[in-house]
Amino acid sequence: MKKILIFQPKEALAPFGGPAGYLFNLSHALERLDYKVEYIKGGAPIQKTSRKLPHRLIEFLRAIKYSNILKVHKSYDPTWLKYDIIHFHRTLDMYYYRNFLNKYTGKVVLTSHSPCAYHQEMLSKLNKTDYHLLKKHIDRLEQIDQYAFSRANYVIYPCAEAEEPYFHSWSQYQSFRDPKKLRFVLTGIEQCIPKIPKEIIREKYQLSASDLVICYTGRHNKVKGYDNLIKIGLSAIKELNAKILIAGKQGNIPAPQNPSWIEIGWTNDPYSIINSADVFILPNRETYFDIAMLEALSLGKIILTTYTGGNKIFKNFENAGIFYYDSTEEALRQLRHIKNLDPTTRHKLEKRNQEIFSKHFTSEIFAKNYIKLMESL
């Protein structure tokens, strides 16, 4: 059995998206299979100040931090040198510990969970004025991804389609991509279980049994397609008398002021919200491999999504209750079709989605494939 270090504190794992969710599901299944991996020790908790800083100052301080990030060298734990494999989940972590990686002789594995090249995700968080002021330094952040993809011995993607956003967001990706390093392991998750019955959630948000309820959970930003979701949702409200049920922290794209558009905000029980809907929509502009898709499948929901990145792999499953769109008009046609499904057909599609999840995307299947890959490296 290989000695494997996962470069993430175990305390940080949680059933959300990104590395924390990916590793949360993987870690539980590995434990059940009695396969031992270890995690780095967590740092001290972040001390929060009681006085809030002005938003504009926070933005500027972030830009200053990013402009100095390439100077950072983090100290490492010498015991890391004994591991056969270290699995990183952020290109930035690899860059921070490049002094350590100069000495390390084991295998370095990278899974980058970002829906675009990580340095591009960092740039997207900056105020444009700050970016132009510090452009010379901030443009060099590309070195983070250049280093990580060059230094990694293996790069793991869930599927070949998940690589797509890196080609789209980073013009230099092709230069640092080595096909011989690529490996693929489909992500899996624990079966999602709603805490509250569908009827009670519908009653809480004044949704009738006959309403067409369209649900979205996730971040409210452009990469996730929230702005396009607004166009689709408002059209569906007008033309199909739909209700739109949204969970997730609101961002800088304001939600529509419409009684049929229901913003719940952040919730620790997204599964009950998804379970109460007729359709789960995943409107990503770019996507890596969205855990939300697997959550909806496990709950037997009909899914409407964009044909992009990791979403594309689901086209391979026949008779699935997964519908694709590439425009507001196409989304509305698909929603009209879904609304008009007879109960028997609807039930078949929902059952098929649960079946796809059970046969391909459980955390146990994920963990078995992960072990097989790690032992083969």
Residue pairs with C-beta under 8 A, 6 or more apart in sequence:
1 35
1 36
1 375
2 84
2 85
2 374
2 375
2 377
3 38
3 82
3 83
3 84
3 85
4 37
4 38
4 83
4 84
4 85
4 86
4 87
4 374
5 37
5 38
5 39
5 40
5 80
5 83
5 85
5 86
5 87
6 23
6 27
6 37
6 38
6 39
6 40
6 87
6 89
7 40
7 86
7 87
7 88
7 89
7 93
8 19
8 20
8 23
8 39
8 40
8 89
9 39
9 40
9 41
9 42
9 43
10 27
10 39
10 42
11 42
12 20
12 42
13 20
13 23
13 24
13 27
14 20
14 21
14 24
15 21
15 24
15 25
15 190
16 24
16 291
17 113
17 218
17 290
17 291
17 292
18 113
19 89
19 90
19 111
19 113
21 189
21 291
22 89
22 111
22 113
22 187
22 291
23 89
25 187
25 188
25 189
25 190
25 363
25 366
26 188
26 363
26 366
26 367
26 370
27 37
28 190
28 363
29 188
29 190
29 362
29 363
29 364
29 366
29 367
30 36
30 37
30 367
30 370
30 371
32 364
32 367
33 364
33 367
33 368
33 371
35 367
35 371
38 83
40 77
40 80
41 77
53 61
56 127
59 126
59 127
59 130
60 127
60 130
62 125
62 126
62 130
63 126
63 127
63 130
63 131
63 133
63 134
63 138
64 134
66 122
66 126
66 134
66 137
66 138
66 141
67 134
67 137
67 138
68 137
69 92
69 141
69 144
70 95
70 137
70 140
70 141
70 143
70 144
72 96
73 96
73 98
73 99
74 96
74 97
76 97
76 99
76 100
80 86
80 100
80 104
81 103
81 104
81 105
81 106
83 106
84 106
84 107
85 106
85 107
85 108
85 109
85 374
85 377
86 104
86 106
86 107
86 108
86 109
87 109
87 110
87 111
87 156
88 94
88 108
88 109
88 110
88 111
88 148
88 152
89 110
89 111
89 112
89 113
90 112
90 113
90 118
91 110
91 112
91 114
91 118
91 119
91 144
91 145
91 147
91 148
91 149
92 118
92 144
92 148
94 101
94 108
94 110
94 147
94 148
94 151
94 152
95 143
95 144
95 147
95 148
98 147
98 151
101 108
101 151
107 153
107 154
107 377
108 151
108 152
108 153
108 154
109 152
109 153
109 154
109 155
109 156
109 377
110 148
110 149
110 152
110 154
110 155
110 156
111 155
111 156
111 157
112 118
112 145
112 148
112 155
112 166
113 288
114 121
114 288
115 121
115 165
115 223
115 224
115 284
115 286
115 287
115 288
115 309
116 124
116 165
116 166
116 168
116 169
116 170
116 223
116 286
117 142
117 145
117 165
117 166
117 169
117 170
117 173
118 144
118 145
118 148
119 141
119 142
119 144
119 145
119 170
120 169
120 170
122 141
123 131
123 138
123 141
124 223
126 138
131 138
142 170
142 172
145 170
145 173
145 176
146 172
146 176
149 155
149 173
149 176
149 177
149 178
150 176
152 181
153 181
153 377
154 181
154 182
154 183
154 377
155 178
155 181
155 182
155 183
156 183
156 184
156 185
156 373
157 163
157 182
157 183
157 184
157 289
158 184
158 185
158 186
158 187
158 288
158 289
158 310
159 184
159 186
159 289
159 310
159 313
160 182
160 184
161 309
161 310
161 311
161 312
161 313
162 287
162 288
162 289
162 309
162 310
163 182
164 286
164 308
164 309
164 312
165 286
165 287
165 288
165 308
165 309
166 173
166 177
167 173
167 174
168 286
169 286
183 373
185 366
185 369
185 370
185 373
186 313
186 360
186 361
186 365
186 366
186 369
187 289
187 291
187 294
187 361
187 366
188 294
188 360
188 361
188 362
188 363
188 364
188 365
188 366
188 367
189 291
189 294
189 295
189 298
189 361
189 362
189 363
189 366
190 362
190 363
191 298
191 357
191 362
192 271
192 274
192 295
192 298
192 299
193 271
194 269
194 271
194 272
194 274
194 275
194 276
194 299
195 269
195 271
195 272
196 269
196 272
198 275
198 276
199 209
201 207
201 272
201 273
201 275
201 276
202 208
202 209
202 211
202 213
202 276
205 243
205 245
205 262
205 264
205 276
207 213
207 243
207 245
207 276
211 241
211 242
211 243
212 236
212 240
212 241
212 242
212 243
212 278
212 279
212 335
212 338
212 339
213 242
213 243
213 244
213 245
213 276
213 277
213 278
213 279
214 233
214 236
214 242
214 243
214 244
214 245
214 277
214 278
214 279
214 280
214 281
214 304
214 335
215 244
215 245
215 246
215 247
215 273
215 274
215 276
215 277
215 279
215 280
215 281
215 301
216 226
216 229
216 244
216 245
216 246
216 247
216 248
216 280
216 281
216 282
216 283
217 246
217 247
217 248
217 270
217 273
217 274
217 292
217 295
218 224
218 226
218 247
218 248
218 292
219 226
219 248
219 249
219 251
220 226
220 248
220 249
220 250
220 251
220 252
220 253
220 255
221 251
221 252
221 253
222 253
222 285
223 284
223 285
223 286
224 283
224 284
224 285
225 283
225 284
225 285
225 306
226 251
226 253
226 283
227 253
228 283
228 285
228 328
229 281
229 283
230 253
230 255
230 256
231 328
232 281
232 283
232 328
232 331
232 332
232 335
233 242
233 244
233 256
233 261
234 256
234 258
234 261
235 328
235 332
236 242
236 244
236 331
236 332
236 335
237 243
237 244
237 258
237 260
237 261
239 332
239 336
240 332
240 335
240 336
240 339
241 260
242 260
242 335
242 339
243 260
243 262
244 260
244 261
244 262
245 262
245 264
245 273
245 276
245 277
246 255
246 261
246 262
246 263
246 264
247 264
247 265
247 266
247 267
247 270
247 273
248 265
248 266
249 265
249 266
250 263
250 265
255 261
255 263
264 273
267 273
270 295
271 295
271 299
274 280
274 295
274 296
274 299
274 301
275 299
275 301
277 301
278 302
278 338
278 339
279 301
279 302
279 303
279 304
279 335
279 338
280 292
280 296
280 301
280 302
280 303
280 304
281 303
281 304
281 305
281 331
282 290
282 292
282 293
282 296
282 303
282 304
282 305
282 306
282 311
283 305
283 306
284 290
284 305
284 306
284 308
284 309
284 311
285 306
285 308
286 308
286 309
287 306
287 308
287 309
287 310
287 311
288 309
288 310
289 309
289 310
290 310
290 311
293 303
293 305
293 310
293 311
293 314
294 357
294 361
296 303
296 353
297 303
297 353
297 354
297 356
297 357
297 361
298 354
298 357
298 361
299 354
300 350
300 351
300 353
300 354
301 321
301 350
301 353
302 321
302 322
302 323
302 338
302 346
302 349
302 350
302 353
303 314
303 321
303 322
303 323
303 353
304 323
304 324
304 325
304 331
304 334
304 335
304 338
305 311
305 314
305 322
305 323
305 324
305 325
306 324
306 325
306 326
307 315
307 324
307 325
307 326
311 324
314 320
314 322
314 356
315 322
315 324
317 352
317 356
319 348
319 349
319 352
320 349
320 352
320 353
320 356
321 349
321 350
321 352
321 353
322 353
323 334
323 337
323 338
324 334
325 331
325 333
325 334
338 346
341 349
